[in-house]
Amino acid sequence: MQKAVSLDVRQFLYPSARYLFLGALVFVQGYLAIHRYGLTTQAATTAIYCWLLLAIALYDLTQRRIPDRILWLAVPVITIDVIVQQPPALLTALLGGMLGYGVFWIIASARPGAMGWGDVKLAGLVGTMVGYPHVFYALLLGIIFAGVAALFLVLSKRADLNQTMAYGPYLVMGAWLLLLFGQAF
């Protein structure tokens, strides 16, 4: 006698809340990019930047590392974006990337083990995406978000001062704010 295969229809009708939240977040980011830039190539690249950063944040939250292969996915998008824009965009992107990478390289070198090198590379990527001088705002917002989250974790006794946390998602949140609402800063 063959074993009966049961099909649970609920798994198709009720997707998990996590996937609904991610889908809504992707939609909102795309909408905000179009709202800010209209139906332009800048809106498309901004949305793609946001989605790449979302993938990086999710990977860092689950695996506690930022893989280079995801960071490298942004390189062709940034290259096309810089080529389509006016020539000063190349200079501001390169300067922003160097400053983001440089500042976090100094921080990571000053206290080895406190921050991963993936975070340093992510800071460079964020700097390249938002450009100079916005890189300072994006990184400062990321640092503030991480500080608030760390304070919450310590005060709620979910972590102590000797533990580390995924830093990438907070850098990503700072970048999102600059990419989607940059004129407000």
N, C-alpha and C positions, 0 to 999 in steps of 0.2 A: 504494500500500500504506500502511495506517495504522501509525503508530508504536505499539508496545506500551507500555502503561502498567504499570510494575512497582510493586508495593505491598510496601513493606518492613514486614513484620509486627513486627519487633523494635521499631520506634518506638512501637508500641502496647503491647507486652508489657513493655518495659523503659524506663519514663519516666526522665528524667534525675535524677540524685541531688539536684540543686538543688530540683526540685519535690517530691521525696519529703521532703527536709529541711524545706521550707516548710510542707508539709501536716502533718508531724509537729509542727512548732512551733506552728501554729495549733491543732491538737488539744490539745497540752499546755497552752497558755495557757487554752483554754476549760475544760479539766479542772481546772486549778489555781484558776480563778475560781470554779467550782462547788464545789470542795473547800473553799475559804475561806469562801464566803458561802452555800452551799447553793443550792437552786433558787429564787433570788430575782431581783428586778429588779437588785439591786446586782451579782450575778454576771454578769448579761447585759451591763450597762453596762461592767463591768470588762473582760470579754472583748472587747467592741467597742472600748474604749479601746486594749487591747493590739493588736488587729488594725489599727486606724488607725495606731498608732505603728509597727507592723511595715511598713506601706506607706510611711510617711515614711522610715524607716531604709533600706529597699531603694531608694527613689528617690534618696535622698541618696548612697548608696554607688555607684549606677550613673551618676547625672547630676551629682553634686556640687552639688546645690542642693535646697532645700526649697520646693516650690511652695505658694502660698497656697491653691490650690483643695483641696489635701489637708488643710491645716490647718483650712479652713472646714468640712470634712465633720464635724469633731468638735463644732462648735458646737451643732447640734440635740441630739446625744447628751448633751452636758454639760448643756444646758438642761433636758432631760427628767429627767436624773439628779438635778439640784439641786431641781427641783420635787417629785419623788417623795420625797426625803429630808426631814428636819426642817428648819425655818428656819435653824438655824446653818450648814447646809451651804452656803447661798448666800454667807454672809460669809466662811467659810473658803476657798471656791473663788475668790471675787474677790480676797481678800487674797493667797492663794497665787499666783494669776495675775499680780497686780501686782508682787509681790516677785520672782517668777521673771523676768518681763520686765525689771523695773528693774535687777536685779543684772547681767543679761547685757547690757543696754543700756549700763550704765556700763563694763563690760569692753570691749564693741565700740567704744564712743566713745573710750576711752582709747588704743586701738591700732587705728586704722582699717586695714581689710584683713586683720587677723588672724582675724577671725570674721565670718561672713556674717550678714546681717539675718534670714535664714531661721532661723538658730540662735537668735537673740534671740526671735523669735516662737515658736519651738518651746519655749524655756524658759518663756515665758508660758503656753503650752498645757499643758505638764507641770505647772506650778504650779497651774493651774486644775483639772487632773485629780486631783492628789494632795492639794491644799489646803494650808492653813497648819496646822501648822508643818512638815509632811512635805516641803514644797517644798525646804527646805534640805538634807535628806537625799538626796532624788532628784538634785538638781543636784550635790551634793558627790560622790555615787557616780558620776555621769556624768563629772565632771571627773577623778576618780581613774581610771576606765576609760580615758578618752582619754589621760591622762598615761602610763599603763602601755603602751598601744598605741603612742604616739609614741616612748616610750623603746625599745620593741622594734624599731620601724622604723628608728630612728637607729642603734641598736647592731648591727642586722643589715645595715646599710648599704643598706637599701631606700629610705631617704629621708635628706635632710639637714635641718639646722635651718632652712633658708630655705624649705622646702616647706610647703604646707598639706595638711590632710587633712579628710575628711568628719567633722564633729563630731557631727552629728545622731544617728547610731547609738549613740553612747556616752551621750548624754542619754536616748535611748529605753531603753537597758539600765537606767539608774538609775530611770527611771519604772516600768519593768516590775517591778523588785524591790519598789518601794514599793506598787504596785498589787496585786501577787500575794502579797507576804509582809509587808505593812505593819506588822502587829502585832509582828513580830520587831524592829522598829527603835524 
